[in-house]
């Protein structure tokens, strides 16, 4: 899966960045912050059926069947952690015992959408790399 993410990363990132134009503009112009949550579940499930975005100003971005990004509008750092915690509970229930990745970042930490997505995908690639190493070590023992 790591190689698939690496190969698809430019298109995934561009898709997210394109859908962040409105959020980025409002962040620069009016200092209205937003948060990005990148979610990947190792289990072959459809995240579209699990994740429910409540507010109209938030956005769900489907990248693949088990990979998505959620944008939370008008949010500060503390609120982003709370929202991510609630989202984590939703995903944990559906992923059951499978490992999953969830990274959260706010526009407070990074000023550009490209830097935000780059950070999240770097974290996801590290997670997948560690999973591969873990699986190889388990297979050897």
Order of alpha helices (4+ residues) and beta strands (2+ residues): alpha-alpha-beta-beta-beta-alpha-beta-alpha
